[in-house]
Amino acid sequence: MSEAAAPTRRDYEAKLVARAWADDDFRARLKADPHAVVAEETGVEVPESVQIEILEETPEQAYLVIPVNRVAITEEQLDAASGGLCSDNCGSSCY
């Protein structure tokens, strides 16, 4: 029997959007405290250092999100983002 694939970011986003459409109180909480609501709903703890901005489209306003180009990230940037390098950018691993 094969294991189910782990949920993707799109899966989590779809879950949050569907709940926000159905529940005005949830939408208000999501907009007020996205870190807490994302953690409650998905089990994913987004670090406070990562800003989450909730934007609500209107008939007159739409948004296009351009994600980070993961191909263009250097190894150093990837290590720094994942906690592999010291915060003082000395270039060595922190243990």
Beta strands, then each sheet from edge to edge (+ up, - down):
end
